[in-house]
Amino acid sequence: MWTGESLRKRRLELGVTQRRLAIALDVTETTVRNWESSRHIPSLTPRQTQTMCRILQLSLDEFAEFEHLAS
């Protein structure tokens, strides 16, 4: 499971805005804010998962580990 803080931290480390992430994942900025504040847990499609990996500069294996560490 993701934690909002882990997502926010990685995004900020890479200089990615909430807007850029939202556009790339075809979700609203409010959705990204809700993920980062842990109000909602991301439920990503395979395409969104690949996009998230690309933006956060993670391989699928790293993404799975990142997700595991966040829980």
HTML snippet that shows the backbone in 3Dmol.js (N, CA, C, O; Angstrom):
<script src="https://3Dmol.org/build/3Dmol-min.js"></script>
<div id="view" style="width:600px;height:400px;position:relative"></div>
<script>
const pdb = `
ATOM      1  N   MET A   1       0.824  -1.194   0.000  1.00  0.00           N
ATOM      2  CA  MET A   1       0.000   0.000   0.000  1.00  0.00           C
ATOM      3  C   MET A   1       0.866   1.255   0.000  1.00  0.00           C
ATOM      4  O   MET A   1       1.934   1.305   0.610  1.00  0.00           O
ATOM      5  N   TRP A   2       0.382   2.230  -0.683  1.00  0.00           N
ATOM      6  CA  TRP A   2       1.031   3.532  -0.692  1.00  0.00           C
ATOM      7  C   TRP A   2       0.733   4.254   0.611  1.00  0.00           C
ATOM      8  O   TRP A   2      -0.303   4.042   1.241  1.00  0.00           O
ATOM      9  N   THR A   3       1.659   5.103   0.994  1.00  0.00           N
ATOM     10  CA  THR A   3       1.303   6.123   1.972  1.00  0.00           C
ATOM     11  C   THR A   3       1.362   7.435   1.221  1.00  0.00           C
ATOM     12  O   THR A   3       2.154   7.602   0.292  1.00  0.00           O
ATOM     13  N   GLY A   4       0.535   8.341   1.623  1.00  0.00           N
ATOM     14  CA  GLY A   4       0.538   9.628   0.955  1.00  0.00           C
ATOM     15  C   GLY A   4       1.888  10.310   1.035  1.00  0.00           C
ATOM     16  O   GLY A   4       2.335  10.942   0.077  1.00  0.00           O
ATOM     17  N   GLU A   5       2.530  10.181   2.177  1.00  0.00           N
ATOM     18  CA  GLU A   5       3.823  10.840   2.375  1.00  0.00           C
ATOM     19  C   GLU A   5       4.888  10.261   1.453  1.00  0.00           C
ATOM     20  O   GLU A   5       5.721  11.003   0.934  1.00  0.00           O
ATOM     21  N   SER A   6       4.874   8.950   1.242  1.00  0.00           N
ATOM     22  CA  SER A   6       5.886   8.344   0.364  1.00  0.00           C
ATOM     23  C   SER A   6       5.708   8.814  -1.072  1.00  0.00           C
ATOM     24  O   SER A   6       6.689   9.081  -1.767  1.00  0.00           O
ATOM     25  N   LEU A   7       4.478   8.915  -1.514  1.00  0.00           N
ATOM     26  CA  LEU A   7       4.206   9.413  -2.863  1.00  0.00           C
ATOM     27  C   LEU A   7       4.632  10.873  -2.980  1.00  0.00           C
ATOM     28  O   LEU A   7       5.309  11.253  -3.935  1.00  0.00           O
ATOM     29  N   ARG A   8       4.239  11.675  -2.020  1.00  0.00           N
ATOM     30  CA  ARG A   8       4.573  13.102  -2.033  1.00  0.00           C
ATOM     31  C   ARG A   8       6.085  13.310  -2.023  1.00  0.00           C
ATOM     32  O   ARG A   8       6.613  14.121  -2.783  1.00  0.00           O
ATOM     33  N   LYS A   9       6.777  12.569  -1.154  1.00  0.00           N
ATOM     34  CA  LYS A   9       8.227  12.712  -1.035  1.00  0.00           C
ATOM     35  C   LYS A   9       8.920  12.382  -2.352  1.00  0.00           C
ATOM     36  O   LYS A   9       9.780  13.140  -2.803  1.00  0.00           O
ATOM     37  N   ARG A  10       8.561  11.271  -2.968  1.00  0.00           N
ATOM     38  CA  ARG A  10       9.190  10.876  -4.232  1.00  0.00           C
ATOM     39  C   ARG A  10       8.894  11.901  -5.319  1.00  0.00           C
ATOM     40  O   ARG A  10       9.786  12.274  -6.082  1.00  0.00           O
ATOM     41  N   ARG A  11       7.654  12.357  -5.394  1.00  0.00           N
ATOM     42  CA  ARG A  11       7.263  13.346  -6.400  1.00  0.00           C
ATOM     43  C   ARG A  11       8.074  14.623  -6.242  1.00  0.00           C
ATOM     44  O   ARG A  11       8.577  15.165  -7.227  1.00  0.00           O
ATOM     45  N   LEU A  12       8.206  15.106  -5.012  1.00  0.00           N
ATOM     46  CA  LEU A  12       8.950  16.339  -4.761  1.00  0.00           C
ATOM     47  C   LEU A  12      10.445  16.170  -5.025  1.00  0.00           C
ATOM     48  O   LEU A  12      11.090  17.087  -5.532  1.00  0.00           O
ATOM     49  N   GLU A  13      11.001  15.000  -4.684  1.00  0.00           N
ATOM     50  CA  GLU A  13      12.419  14.735  -4.965  1.00  0.00           C
ATOM     51  C   GLU A  13      12.724  14.905  -6.447  1.00  0.00           C
ATOM     52  O   GLU A  13      13.812  15.343  -6.820  1.00  0.00           O
ATOM     53  N   LEU A  14      11.759  14.555  -7.285  1.00  0.00           N
ATOM     54  CA  LEU A  14      11.946  14.602  -8.734  1.00  0.00           C
ATOM     55  C   LEU A  14      11.446  15.903  -9.353  1.00  0.00           C
ATOM     56  O   LEU A  14      11.557  16.098 -10.563  1.00  0.00           O
ATOM     57  N   GLY A  15      10.901  16.786  -8.535  1.00  0.00           N
ATOM     58  CA  GLY A  15      10.417  18.066  -9.043  1.00  0.00           C
ATOM     59  C   GLY A  15       9.168  17.954  -9.899  1.00  0.00           C
ATOM     60  O   GLY A  15       8.943  18.776 -10.787  1.00  0.00           O
ATOM     61  N   VAL A  16       8.362  16.948  -9.637  1.00  0.00           N
ATOM     62  CA  VAL A  16       7.130  16.723 -10.389  1.00  0.00           C
ATOM     63  C   VAL A  16       5.981  17.410  -9.652  1.00  0.00           C
ATOM     64  O   VAL A  16       5.812  17.223  -8.447  1.00  0.00           O
ATOM     65  N   THR A  17       5.209  18.190 -10.364  1.00  0.00           N
ATOM     66  CA  THR A  17       4.069  18.861  -9.741  1.00  0.00           C
ATOM     67  C   THR A  17       2.873  17.916  -9.654  1.00  0.00           C
ATOM     68  O   THR A  17       2.779  16.927 -10.380  1.00  0.00           O
ATOM     69  N   GLN A  18       1.970  18.251  -8.748  1.00  0.00           N
ATOM     70  CA  GLN A  18       0.731  17.478  -8.658  1.00  0.00           C
ATOM     71  C   GLN A  18      -0.023  17.564  -9.980  1.00  0.00           C
ATOM     72  O   GLN A  18      -0.621  16.585 -10.426  1.00  0.00           O
ATOM     73  N   ARG A  19       0.008  18.721 -10.594  1.00  0.00           N
ATOM     74  CA  ARG A  19      -0.686  18.916 -11.877  1.00  0.00           C
ATOM     75  C   ARG A  19      -0.112  18.008 -12.951  1.00  0.00           C
ATOM     76  O   ARG A  19      -0.860  17.350 -13.674  1.00  0.00           O
ATOM     77  N   ARG A  20       1.212  17.967 -13.060  1.00  0.00           N
ATOM     78  CA  ARG A  20       1.846  17.116 -14.078  1.00  0.00           C
ATOM     79  C   ARG A  20       1.495  15.645 -13.853  1.00  0.00           C
ATOM     80  O   ARG A  20       1.176  14.927 -14.801  1.00  0.00           O
ATOM     81  N   LEU A  21       1.554  15.206 -12.615  1.00  0.00           N
ATOM     82  CA  LEU A  21       1.225  13.819 -12.299  1.00  0.00           C
ATOM     83  C   LEU A  21      -0.240  13.529 -12.626  1.00  0.00           C
ATOM     84  O   LEU A  21      -0.556  12.493 -13.212  1.00  0.00           O
ATOM     85  N   ALA A  22      -1.117  14.432 -12.251  1.00  0.00           N
ATOM     86  CA  ALA A  22      -2.546  14.252 -12.519  1.00  0.00           C
ATOM     87  C   ALA A  22      -2.821  14.152 -14.017  1.00  0.00           C
ATOM     88  O   ALA A  22      -3.562  13.274 -14.457  1.00  0.00           O
ATOM     89  N   ILE A  23      -2.234  15.039 -14.787  1.00  0.00           N
ATOM     90  CA  ILE A  23      -2.446  15.021 -16.236  1.00  0.00           C
ATOM     91  C   ILE A  23      -1.938  13.715 -16.832  1.00  0.00           C
ATOM     92  O   ILE A  23      -2.618  13.093 -17.649  1.00  0.00           O
ATOM     93  N   ALA A  24      -0.756  13.306 -16.427  1.00  0.00           N
ATOM     94  CA  ALA A  24      -0.157  12.083 -16.971  1.00  0.00           C
ATOM     95  C   ALA A  24      -0.986  10.845 -16.638  1.00  0.00           C
ATOM     96  O   ALA A  24      -1.059   9.908 -17.434  1.00  0.00           O
ATOM     97  N   LEU A  25      -1.609  10.845 -15.461  1.00  0.00           N
ATOM     98  CA  LEU A  25      -2.382   9.680 -15.027  1.00  0.00           C
ATOM     99  C   LEU A  25      -3.861   9.788 -15.384  1.00  0.00           C
ATOM    100  O   LEU A  25      -4.640   8.876 -15.110  1.00  0.00           O
ATOM    101  N   ASP A  26      -4.244  10.913 -16.001  1.00  0.00           N
ATOM    102  CA  ASP A  26      -5.630  11.155 -16.386  1.00  0.00           C
ATOM    103  C   ASP A  26      -6.558  11.120 -15.168  1.00  0.00           C
ATOM    104  O   ASP A  26      -7.623  10.503 -15.181  1.00  0.00           O
ATOM    105  N   VAL A  27      -6.108  11.807 -14.119  1.00  0.00           N
ATOM    106  CA  VAL A  27      -6.918  11.996 -12.915  1.00  0.00           C
ATOM    107  C   VAL A  27      -6.894  13.490 -12.586  1.00  0.00           C
ATOM    108  O   VAL A  27      -6.162  14.252 -13.217  1.00  0.00           O
ATOM    109  N   THR A  28      -7.675  13.898 -11.624  1.00  0.00           N
ATOM    110  CA  THR A  28      -7.684  15.309 -11.238  1.00  0.00           C
ATOM    111  C   THR A  28      -6.572  15.598 -10.229  1.00  0.00           C
ATOM    112  O   THR A  28      -6.057  14.696  -9.569  1.00  0.00           O
ATOM    113  N   GLU A  29      -6.224  16.860 -10.130  1.00  0.00           N
ATOM    114  CA  GLU A  29      -5.258  17.268  -9.105  1.00  0.00           C
ATOM    115  C   GLU A  29      -5.804  16.958  -7.712  1.00  0.00           C
ATOM    116  O   GLU A  29      -5.046  16.615  -6.805  1.00  0.00           O
ATOM    117  N   THR A  30      -7.101  17.077  -7.550  1.00  0.00           N
ATOM    118  CA  THR A  30      -7.722  16.745  -6.272  1.00  0.00           C
ATOM    119  C   THR A  30      -7.472  15.283  -5.920  1.00  0.00           C
ATOM    120  O   THR A  30      -7.236  14.953  -4.757  1.00  0.00           O
ATOM    121  N   THR A  31      -7.522  14.413  -6.914  1.00  0.00           N
ATOM    122  CA  THR A  31      -7.245  12.994  -6.675  1.00  0.00           C
ATOM    123  C   THR A  31      -5.826  12.810  -6.168  1.00  0.00           C
ATOM    124  O   THR A  31      -5.603  12.075  -5.206  1.00  0.00           O
ATOM    125  N   VAL A  32      -4.864  13.468  -6.802  1.00  0.00           N
ATOM    126  CA  VAL A  32      -3.466  13.364  -6.363  1.00  0.00           C
ATOM    127  C   VAL A  32      -3.331  13.910  -4.945  1.00  0.00           C
ATOM    128  O   VAL A  32      -2.658  13.300  -4.114  1.00  0.00           O
ATOM    129  N   ARG A  33      -3.956  15.044  -4.660  1.00  0.00           N
ATOM    130  CA  ARG A  33      -3.914  15.603  -3.297  1.00  0.00           C
ATOM    131  C   ARG A  33      -4.513  14.624  -2.289  1.00  0.00           C
ATOM    132  O   ARG A  33      -3.989  14.459  -1.188  1.00  0.00           O
ATOM    133  N   ASN A  34      -5.606  13.983  -2.669  1.00  0.00           N
ATOM    134  CA  ASN A  34      -6.232  13.006  -1.770  1.00  0.00           C
ATOM    135  C   ASN A  34      -5.320  11.814  -1.526  1.00  0.00           C
ATOM    136  O   ASN A  34      -5.269  11.299  -0.408  1.00  0.00           O
ATOM    137  N   TRP A  35      -4.596  11.363  -2.551  1.00  0.00           N
ATOM    138  CA  TRP A  35      -3.624  10.283  -2.362  1.00  0.00           C
ATOM    139  C   TRP A  35      -2.547  10.723  -1.380  1.00  0.00           C
ATOM    140  O   TRP A  35      -2.206   9.996  -0.447  1.00  0.00           O
ATOM    141  N   GLU A  36      -2.018  11.922  -1.603  1.00  0.00           N
ATOM    142  CA  GLU A  36      -0.903  12.409  -0.784  1.00  0.00           C
ATOM    143  C   GLU A  36      -1.311  12.705   0.653  1.00  0.00           C
ATOM    144  O   GLU A  36      -0.480  12.643   1.559  1.00  0.00           O
ATOM    145  N   SER A  37      -2.557  13.019   0.864  1.00  0.00           N
ATOM    146  CA  SER A  37      -3.031  13.270   2.229  1.00  0.00           C
ATOM    147  C   SER A  37      -3.595  11.992   2.859  1.00  0.00           C
ATOM    148  O   SER A  37      -4.129  12.017   3.968  1.00  0.00           O
ATOM    149  N   SER A  38      -3.470  10.892   2.144  1.00  0.00           N
ATOM    150  CA  SER A  38      -3.949   9.568   2.592  1.00  0.00           C
ATOM    151  C   SER A  38      -5.460   9.511   2.792  1.00  0.00           C
ATOM    152  O   SER A  38      -5.959   8.673   3.544  1.00  0.00           O
ATOM    153  N   ARG A  39      -6.184  10.396   2.123  1.00  0.00           N
ATOM    154  CA  ARG A  39      -7.648  10.330   2.165  1.00  0.00           C
ATOM    155  C   ARG A  39      -8.160   9.175   1.308  1.00  0.00           C
ATOM    156  O   ARG A  39      -9.191   8.571   1.604  1.00  0.00           O
ATOM    157  N   HIS A  40      -7.411   8.881   0.232  1.00  0.00           N
ATOM    158  CA  HIS A  40      -7.761   7.791  -0.680  1.00  0.00           C
ATOM    159  C   HIS A  40      -6.501   7.027  -1.036  1.00  0.00           C
ATOM    160  O   HIS A  40      -5.404   7.586  -1.047  1.00  0.00           O
ATOM    161  N   ILE A  41      -6.665   5.747  -1.327  1.00  0.00           N
ATOM    162  CA  ILE A  41      -5.561   4.905  -1.775  1.00  0.00           C
ATOM    163  C   ILE A  41      -5.652   4.798  -3.293  1.00  0.00           C
ATOM    164  O   ILE A  41      -6.727   4.518  -3.823  1.00  0.00           O
ATOM    165  N   PRO A  42      -4.544   5.016  -4.003  1.00  0.00           N
ATOM    166  CA  PRO A  42      -4.593   4.908  -5.465  1.00  0.00           C
ATOM    167  C   PRO A  42      -5.026   3.516  -5.917  1.00  0.00           C
ATOM    168  O   PRO A  42      -4.563   2.501  -5.396  1.00  0.00           O
ATOM    169  N   SER A  43      -5.905   3.496  -6.879  1.00  0.00           N
ATOM    170  CA  SER A  43      -6.309   2.262  -7.553  1.00  0.00           C
ATOM    171  C   SER A  43      -5.966   2.482  -9.019  1.00  0.00           C
ATOM    172  O   SER A  43      -6.747   3.069  -9.768  1.00  0.00           O
ATOM    173  N   LEU A  44      -4.796   2.010  -9.419  1.00  0.00           N
ATOM    174  CA  LEU A  44      -4.255   2.323 -10.736  1.00  0.00           C
ATOM    175  C   LEU A  44      -4.497   1.207 -11.737  1.00  0.00           C
ATOM    176  O   LEU A  44      -4.424   0.025 -11.401  1.00  0.00           O
ATOM    177  N   THR A  45      -4.784   1.599 -12.969  1.00  0.00           N
ATOM    178  CA  THR A  45      -4.855   0.637 -14.065  1.00  0.00           C
ATOM    179  C   THR A  45      -3.428   0.244 -14.440  1.00  0.00           C
ATOM    180  O   THR A  45      -2.481   0.912 -14.023  1.00  0.00           O
ATOM    181  N   PRO A  46      -3.255  -0.817 -15.212  1.00  0.00           N
ATOM    182  CA  PRO A  46      -1.898  -1.162 -15.663  1.00  0.00           C
ATOM    183  C   PRO A  46      -1.212  -0.005 -16.397  1.00  0.00           C
ATOM    184  O   PRO A  46      -0.022   0.238 -16.195  1.00  0.00           O
ATOM    185  N   ARG A  47      -1.956   0.706 -17.243  1.00  0.00           N
ATOM    186  CA  ARG A  47      -1.377   1.844 -17.958  1.00  0.00           C
ATOM    187  C   ARG A  47      -0.947   2.932 -16.983  1.00  0.00           C
ATOM    188  O   ARG A  47       0.137   3.499 -17.127  1.00  0.00           O
ATOM    189  N   GLN A  48      -1.774   3.226 -16.005  1.00  0.00           N
ATOM    190  CA  GLN A  48      -1.433   4.241 -15.013  1.00  0.00           C
ATOM    191  C   GLN A  48      -0.224   3.816 -14.184  1.00  0.00           C
ATOM    192  O   GLN A  48       0.607   4.649 -13.823  1.00  0.00           O
ATOM    193  N   THR A  49      -0.126   2.529 -13.886  1.00  0.00           N
ATOM    194  CA  THR A  49       1.027   2.024 -13.139  1.00  0.00           C
ATOM    195  C   THR A  49       2.305   2.245 -13.934  1.00  0.00           C
ATOM    196  O   THR A  49       3.312   2.690 -13.384  1.00  0.00           O
ATOM    197  N   GLN A  50       2.269   1.935 -15.226  1.00  0.00           N
ATOM    198  CA  GLN A  50       3.441   2.160 -16.081  1.00  0.00           C
ATOM    199  C   GLN A  50       3.791   3.639 -16.147  1.00  0.00           C
ATOM    200  O   GLN A  50       4.964   4.007 -16.093  1.00  0.00           O
ATOM    201  N   THR A  51       2.784   4.477 -16.263  1.00  0.00           N
ATOM    202  CA  THR A  51       3.009   5.921 -16.313  1.00  0.00           C
ATOM    203  C   THR A  51       3.591   6.421 -14.998  1.00  0.00           C
ATOM    204  O   THR A  51       4.519   7.229 -14.994  1.00  0.00           O
ATOM    205  N   MET A  52       3.052   5.948 -13.895  1.00  0.00           N
ATOM    206  CA  MET A  52       3.566   6.336 -12.578  1.00  0.00           C
ATOM    207  C   MET A  52       5.033   5.935 -12.451  1.00  0.00           C
ATOM    208  O   MET A  52       5.849   6.706 -11.947  1.00  0.00           O
ATOM    209  N   CYS A  53       5.366   4.727 -12.909  1.00  0.00           N
ATOM    210  CA  CYS A  53       6.763   4.266 -12.862  1.00  0.00           C
ATOM    211  C   CYS A  53       7.666   5.185 -13.675  1.00  0.00           C
ATOM    212  O   CYS A  53       8.753   5.554 -13.233  1.00  0.00           O
ATOM    213  N   ARG A  54       7.206   5.546 -14.860  1.00  0.00           N
ATOM    214  CA  ARG A  54       8.012   6.419 -15.718  1.00  0.00           C
ATOM    215  C   ARG A  54       8.229   7.770 -15.046  1.00  0.00           C
ATOM    216  O   ARG A  54       9.353   8.271 -15.017  1.00  0.00           O
ATOM    217  N   ILE A  55       7.185   8.354 -14.515  1.00  0.00           N
ATOM    218  CA  ILE A  55       7.280   9.682 -13.908  1.00  0.00           C
ATOM    219  C   ILE A  55       8.113   9.656 -12.630  1.00  0.00           C
ATOM    220  O   ILE A  55       8.904  10.565 -12.381  1.00  0.00           O
ATOM    221  N   LEU A  56       7.934   8.616 -11.825  1.00  0.00           N
ATOM    222  CA  LEU A  56       8.685   8.518 -10.570  1.00  0.00           C
ATOM    223  C   LEU A  56      10.051   7.871 -10.764  1.00  0.00           C
ATOM    224  O   LEU A  56      10.799   7.665  -9.808  1.00  0.00           O
ATOM    225  N   GLN A  57      10.362   7.555 -12.020  1.00  0.00           N
ATOM    226  CA  GLN A  57      11.656   6.968 -12.391  1.00  0.00           C
ATOM    227  C   GLN A  57      11.935   5.692 -11.601  1.00  0.00           C
ATOM    228  O   GLN A  57      12.985   5.536 -10.978  1.00  0.00           O
ATOM    229  N   LEU A  58      10.968   4.794 -11.648  1.00  0.00           N
ATOM    230  CA  LEU A  58      11.075   3.505 -10.975  1.00  0.00           C
ATOM    231  C   LEU A  58      10.793   2.388 -11.972  1.00  0.00           C
ATOM    232  O   LEU A  58       9.921   2.530 -12.830  1.00  0.00           O
ATOM    233  N   SER A  59      11.523   1.279 -11.869  1.00  0.00           N
ATOM    234  CA  SER A  59      11.162   0.089 -12.636  1.00  0.00           C
ATOM    235  C   SER A  59       9.915  -0.506 -11.980  1.00  0.00           C
ATOM    236  O   SER A  59       9.544  -0.120 -10.872  1.00  0.00           O
ATOM    237  N   LEU A  60       9.278  -1.444 -12.669  1.00  0.00           N
ATOM    238  CA  LEU A  60       8.111  -2.088 -12.060  1.00  0.00           C
ATOM    239  C   LEU A  60       8.493  -2.798 -10.766  1.00  0.00           C
ATOM    240  O   LEU A  60       7.732  -2.787  -9.799  1.00  0.00           O
ATOM    241  N   ASP A  61       9.680  -3.417 -10.751  1.00  0.00           N
ATOM    242  CA  ASP A  61      10.151  -4.074  -9.523  1.00  0.00           C
ATOM    243  C   ASP A  61      10.379  -3.057  -8.409  1.00  0.00           C
ATOM    244  O   ASP A  61       9.991  -3.286  -7.263  1.00  0.00           O
ATOM    245  N   GLU A  62      11.010  -1.935  -8.750  1.00  0.00           N
ATOM    246  CA  GLU A  62      11.240  -0.883  -7.751  1.00  0.00           C
ATOM    247  C   GLU A  62       9.912  -0.307  -7.263  1.00  0.00           C
ATOM    248  O   GLU A  62       9.748  -0.010  -6.080  1.00  0.00           O
ATOM    249  N   PHE A  63       8.977  -0.156  -8.185  1.00  0.00           N
ATOM    250  CA  PHE A  63       7.657   0.353  -7.830  1.00  0.00           C
ATOM    251  C   PHE A  63       6.990  -0.575  -6.820  1.00  0.00           C
ATOM    252  O   PHE A  63       6.411  -0.118  -5.834  1.00  0.00           O
ATOM    253  N   ALA A  64       7.075  -1.883  -7.072  1.00  0.00           N
ATOM    254  CA  ALA A  64       6.492  -2.857  -6.146  1.00  0.00           C
ATOM    255  C   ALA A  64       7.174  -2.769  -4.783  1.00  0.00           C
ATOM    256  O   ALA A  64       6.510  -2.838  -3.748  1.00  0.00           O
ATOM    257  N   GLU A  65       8.500  -2.619  -4.782  1.00  0.00           N
ATOM    258  CA  GLU A  65       9.237  -2.484  -3.519  1.00  0.00           C
ATOM    259  C   GLU A  65       8.889  -1.162  -2.833  1.00  0.00           C
ATOM    260  O   GLU A  65       8.695  -1.120  -1.619  1.00  0.00           O
ATOM    261  N   PHE A  66       8.813  -0.096  -3.610  1.00  0.00           N
ATOM    262  CA  PHE A  66       8.437   1.220  -3.093  1.00  0.00           C
ATOM    263  C   PHE A  66       7.059   1.130  -2.448  1.00  0.00           C
ATOM    264  O   PHE A  66       6.827   1.671  -1.367  1.00  0.00           O
ATOM    265  N   GLU A  67       6.153   0.440  -3.126  1.00  0.00           N
ATOM    266  CA  GLU A  67       4.803   0.269  -2.619  1.00  0.00           C
ATOM    267  C   GLU A  67       4.833  -0.546  -1.326  1.00  0.00           C
ATOM    268  O   GLU A  67       4.120  -0.237  -0.371  1.00  0.00           O
ATOM    269  N   HIS A  68       5.664  -1.589  -1.305  1.00  0.00           N
ATOM    270  CA  HIS A  68       5.781  -2.437  -0.115  1.00  0.00           C
ATOM    271  C   HIS A  68       6.363  -1.649   1.064  1.00  0.00           C
ATOM    272  O   HIS A  68       5.875  -1.761   2.189  1.00  0.00           O
ATOM    273  N   LEU A  69       7.395  -0.860   0.806  1.00  0.00           N
ATOM    274  CA  LEU A  69       8.024  -0.079   1.875  1.00  0.00           C
ATOM    275  C   LEU A  69       7.087   0.985   2.427  1.00  0.00           C
ATOM    276  O   LEU A  69       7.191   1.379   3.589  1.00  0.00           O
ATOM    277  N   ALA A  70       6.178   1.441   1.586  1.00  0.00           N
ATOM    278  CA  ALA A  70       5.253   2.484   2.013  1.00  0.00           C
ATOM    279  C   ALA A  70       4.190   1.954   2.963  1.00  0.00           C
ATOM    280  O   ALA A  70       3.546   2.726   3.674  1.00  0.00           O
ATOM    281  N   SER A  71       4.006   0.649   2.976  1.00  0.00           N
ATOM    282  CA  SER A  71       2.941   0.092   3.815  1.00  0.00           C
ATOM    283  C   SER A  71       3.408  -0.139   5.235  1.00  0.00           C
ATOM    284  O   SER A  71       2.634  -0.604   6.071  1.00  0.00           O
TER     285      SER A  71
END
`;
const viewer = $3Dmol.createViewer("view");
viewer.addModel(pdb, "pdb");
viewer.setStyle({}, {cartoon: {color: "spectrum"}});
viewer.zoomTo();
viewer.render();
</script>
